[in-house]
Amino acid sequence: MTLMQKFLGASAALALTAGTAAADPAILFDLGGKFDKSFNESAYNGAQRWADETGSSYAEVEIQSDAQREQAIRRFAESGANPIVMAGFSWATPLAEVAADYPDTKFAIIDMVVDAPNVRSVVFNEHEGSYLVGMMAAMASETGTVSFVGGMDIPLIRKFACGYAQGALAVNPEATVIANMTGTTPAAWNDPVKGSELTLAQISQGSDVVFAAAGGTGVGVLQTAADEDILSIGVDANQNYLHPGEVLTSMLKRVDNAVYEAFTQGTDLETGFNVMGVANEGVGYALDEFNAELITADMQAAVDAAAASIAAGELVVHDYTADETCPALSF
């Protein structure tokens, strides 16, 4: 099964190839593309894991502009794809418009809530995972200054930054946390040059560990950190492999699991509100052969103890999106 994009003039029309099988699942990636080495790629990995394990196929599309979103959803629904999974909060508005028109189709959206009987809304406790890597950053820092580069300046990304700052200050109350956002439009997710510039500016202010939550922009952050010989922290997918020995860890956001589970449930997809956090392994940190030498036993023990406390409800990390305030960072 394939999905083609036909470009007519300045706008792109989305068309499914003939022969689309009913009830095969579909995934719609967000801007930045499925190989962004971050959020979209994690979603792709979940879909591909399902396909590899089942031998089944799925449809997919990588949109080129926001204007294509509603049309893409409708094309999939009309083709019989079920369930249809959307990666990213920007799908919320078109999905809210479309869902009622296809009551027999199950939809899943990641990172936003759409209140409809045939929609599964998957959200993550990013602040919890960010707290854990913030602890690691502070423990690894030699300057006492760590930093954060976000993509689009939205509450969701501030949620990452706020959790990160809380974790860093929990380890070192005297730490300085610098936070910058790449921009205010979707272009902020795919601007590695701007990510590099922000990282250099943060290094000039003393940062020796930088956490990127910026989609494709983060590739520039990690590259510049490696070039300047400071540590970086990846996001969403495990990005440790990009610069072995230079990436301290990655804040894992198991978008892959969310997609895999939706595809596995198929047309019996359980709809409603679904939260993935530390307690159900929805978020965490990455430890592998690429960063093992950077993480000491004491660091791992401290972070694992904090994770256990979060899972047990003993440690509550403030969620920026709850009230749009952060006790550890000013935006």
C-alpha positions in Angstrom: 0.0 0.0 0.0 1.3 3.4 -0.9 0.2 7.0 -0.7 1.1 9.5 -3.4 1.2 13.2 -3.3 0.2 15.0 -6.5 1.1 18.6 -6.8 -1.4 20.8 -8.6 -0.1 24.3 -9.0 0.9 25.8 -5.6 -1.2 23.4 -3.6 -0.7 19.7 -3.0 -3.6 17.3 -3.5 -3.4 14.0 -1.6 -4.5 10.9 -3.3 -4.5 7.3 -2.2 -3.5 4.7 -4.8 -6.0 2.3 -6.1 -6.5 -1.0 -4.3 -6.4 0.3 -0.8 -7.5 -2.4 1.5 -10.3 -1.6 4.0 -9.4 -1.7 7.7 -5.7 -1.3 7.3 -4.3 1.3 9.6 -2.8 4.6 8.5 -0.5 7.1 10.0 -0.2 10.8 9.3 3.1 12.4 10.2 3.6 16.0 11.2 5.7 18.6 9.4 9.3 17.7 9.5 8.9 14.3 8.0 9.0 10.8 9.3 12.8 10.7 9.3 13.4 13.7 11.6 15.3 11.5 14.0 12.9 12.6 16.7 9.1 12.8 17.2 8.0 11.7 13.8 10.6 9.0 13.5 9.5 7.6 16.8 6.0 7.4 15.4 7.3 5.7 12.3 9.2 3.2 14.3 6.1 2.1 16.1 4.2 1.7 12.9 7.0 -0.3 11.3 7.4 -2.5 14.4 3.7 -3.4 14.0 4.1 -4.1 10.3 7.2 -6.2 10.9 5.6 -8.3 13.6 2.3 -8.8 11.8 3.3 -8.9 8.2 0.6 -6.4 7.5 0.7 -3.1 5.7 -0.3 0.4 6.6 -0.8 3.7 4.7 1.1 6.9 5.5 1.6 10.4 4.4 4.1 13.2 5.1 2.3 16.5 4.6 4.1 19.5 3.2 1.9 22.2 4.7 -0.9 22.8 7.3 -3.4 23.3 4.5 -3.2 19.6 3.7 -4.2 18.2 7.1 -8.0 18.0 6.7 -7.9 16.6 3.2 -5.4 14.0 4.3 -7.6 12.8 7.1 -10.7 12.6 4.8 -8.8 10.8 2.1 -7.7 8.1 4.5 -11.2 7.8 6.1 -12.9 7.5 2.7 -10.4 4.8 1.6 -11.4 2.6 4.6 -8.3 3.0 6.6 -9.0 2.2 10.3 -7.7 3.2 12.7 -6.1 6.5 11.5 -3.3 7.8 13.8 -2.1 11.4 13.7 1.3 12.3 15.1 1.3 15.8 16.6 -0.9 18.4 18.3 -1.5 20.4 15.0 -3.9 17.6 13.8 -6.4 18.5 16.5 -8.4 21.2 14.7 -8.9 19.3 11.5 -9.6 16.1 13.3 -12.3 17.8 15.4 -13.9 18.9 12.1 -13.7 15.5 10.5 -14.3 12.8 13.2 -18.1 13.2 13.3 -18.3 12.7 9.6 -16.8 9.2 9.9 -18.4 7.7 13.0 -17.3 4.1 12.1 -13.7 5.1 11.8 -11.4 5.1 14.8 -8.9 7.9 15.2 -5.9 8.4 17.5 -4.1 11.7 18.0 -0.8 12.1 19.8 -0.1 15.2 22.0 -3.6 16.7 22.0 -7.1 16.0 23.2 -10.0 15.8 20.8 -13.3 15.1 22.6 -15.2 12.8 20.2 -16.5 9.2 20.8 -14.4 7.7 18.0 -11.1 9.4 19.0 -8.3 8.2 21.3 -6.3 11.1 22.7 -2.8 10.2 23.8 -0.8 12.7 25.9 2.5 12.3 27.7 3.8 13.5 31.0 6.8 15.0 29.3 7.6 17.0 32.4 8.3 13.8 34.3 10.9 12.5 31.8 12.4 16.0 31.4 12.8 16.1 35.2 14.9 13.0 35.1 17.2 14.2 32.3 17.4 17.6 34.1 18.8 15.8 37.1 21.4 14.1 34.8 22.3 17.4 33.2 23.0 19.0 36.6 25.0 16.1 37.8 27.1 16.0 34.6 27.6 19.8 34.4 31.0 21.2 35.4 30.0 24.9 35.1 26.7 24.7 37.0 24.9 26.1 33.9 22.7 23.9 31.7 20.4 24.9 28.9 17.3 24.1 26.8 16.5 24.7 23.2 12.8 24.3 22.3 11.1 24.2 18.9 7.9 26.1 18.5 7.1 28.3 21.6 3.9 26.5 22.8 2.8 25.3 26.2 3.8 21.7 25.3 7.4 22.7 24.8 7.5 24.9 27.9 6.3 21.8 29.7 9.5 20.0 28.7 11.6 23.0 29.7 9.9 23.4 33.0 10.4 19.8 34.0 14.0 19.9 32.9 14.7 23.0 35.1 13.0 21.4 38.1 15.1 18.3 37.8 18.3 20.4 37.5 17.5 22.5 40.5 16.6 19.5 42.5 20.2 18.3 42.2 21.8 21.7 42.3 19.7 24.5 43.8 22.4 27.0 42.7 22.3 25.8 39.0 21.5 28.3 36.2 19.1 27.1 33.6 18.9 28.9 30.2 15.9 28.3 28.0 15.4 29.5 24.4 12.7 28.7 21.8 13.4 28.5 18.1 10.3 30.4 16.9 6.6 30.8 17.0 5.5 29.0 13.8 5.7 25.4 12.7 9.0 26.2 10.8 10.6 26.1 14.2 10.5 22.3 14.1 12.9 22.1 11.1 15.5 24.8 11.5 18.8 23.2 12.5 20.8 26.3 11.7 18.8 28.4 14.2 19.1 25.5 16.7 22.9 25.7 16.2 22.9 29.5 16.7 20.9 29.2 19.9 23.3 26.5 21.2 26.3 28.7 20.5 24.7 31.6 22.4 24.0 29.4 25.4 27.5 28.0 25.4 28.8 31.6 25.5 26.7 32.0 28.7 28.4 29.0 30.3 26.2 26.1 29.4 28.0 22.8 29.1 24.9 20.6 28.8 22.0 21.4 26.4 18.6 19.6 26.1 16.9 19.9 22.7 13.1 19.4 22.4 12.8 20.8 18.9 12.1 18.1 16.3 14.4 18.4 13.3 15.9 21.6 14.8 17.4 19.5 17.5 19.7 17.8 15.0 21.5 21.1 14.7 21.6 21.5 18.5 23.2 18.1 19.0 25.7 18.6 16.2 26.8 22.0 17.5 27.1 20.6 21.1 29.4 17.8 19.7 31.4 20.3 17.7 31.9 22.5 20.7 32.7 19.6 23.0 29.8 20.0 25.4 27.2 17.4 26.3 23.7 17.3 24.7 20.4 15.5 25.5 18.2 14.1 22.8 14.4 13.9 22.8 11.5 11.6 21.9 13.5 8.9 20.1 16.8 7.6 21.4 19.3 10.0 19.8 22.4 8.8 21.7 23.7 7.1 18.5 23.9 10.4 16.7 27.1 11.5 18.5 28.4 8.6 20.6 30.0 9.7 23.8 28.7 13.2 23.3 25.0 12.8 24.0 24.5 12.4 27.7 21.1 10.7 27.3 17.8 11.1 25.5 14.5 11.9 27.1 12.4 9.0 25.7 8.8 9.8 24.8 7.4 6.6 23.7 5.4 7.8 20.7 6.4 4.5 19.1 4.5 2.6 21.8 1.4 4.8 21.3 1.3 4.1 17.6 2.1 0.4 18.0 -0.6 0.0 20.5 -3.2 1.8 18.4 -2.3 -0.3 15.3 -2.4 -3.5 17.4 -5.9 -2.7 18.7 -7.0 -2.0 15.2 -10.7 -1.4 14.7 -11.3 -2.2 18.3 -9.2 0.8 19.4 -10.1 1.9 22.8 -11.1 5.6 22.5 -11.0 8.3 25.2 -8.2 9.9 27.1 -4.9 8.1 27.5 -1.9 9.3 29.6 1.6 7.9 29.2 4.1 8.8 32.0 6.9 7.5 34.1 4.5 5.1 35.9 3.6 3.2 32.7 6.9 3.6 30.9 5.5 6.3 28.6 8.5 8.5 29.3 12.0 7.9 30.6 15.7 8.2 29.7 18.0 6.3 27.4 20.9 4.2 28.6 22.9 2.2 26.0 26.4 1.5 24.7 26.6 5.0 23.2 26.3 6.9 26.6 27.2 4.2 29.1 30.6 5.8 29.9 28.9 9.1 30.6 26.4 7.9 33.2 27.9 7.0 36.5 26.4 4.4 38.9 25.5 7.3 41.3 23.8 9.2 38.6 21.7 6.3 37.5 20.8 5.4 41.1 19.7 9.0 41.8 17.6 9.2 38.7 16.0 5.8 39.1 15.1 6.6 42.7 13.4 9.8 41.5 11.6 7.9 38.8 10.3 5.4 41.4 9.1 8.3 43.6 7.3 9.9 40.6 5.7 6.6 39.7 4.5 6.1 43.3 3.1 9.6 43.4 5.5 10.7 46.1 7.3 13.2 43.9 5.1 15.5 41.9 6.7 17.4 39.0 4.9 20.6 38.2 3.2 20.5 34.8 3.5 23.8 33.0 0.3 23.2 31.0 -1.8 22.9 34.2 -1.6 26.6 34.9 1.0 28.0 32.5 3.4 28.7 35.3 6.8 27.2 36.2 8.3 27.4 39.7 11.8 26.8 38.3 12.1 28.8 35.1 10.9 32.1 33.7 9.9 32.3 30.0 
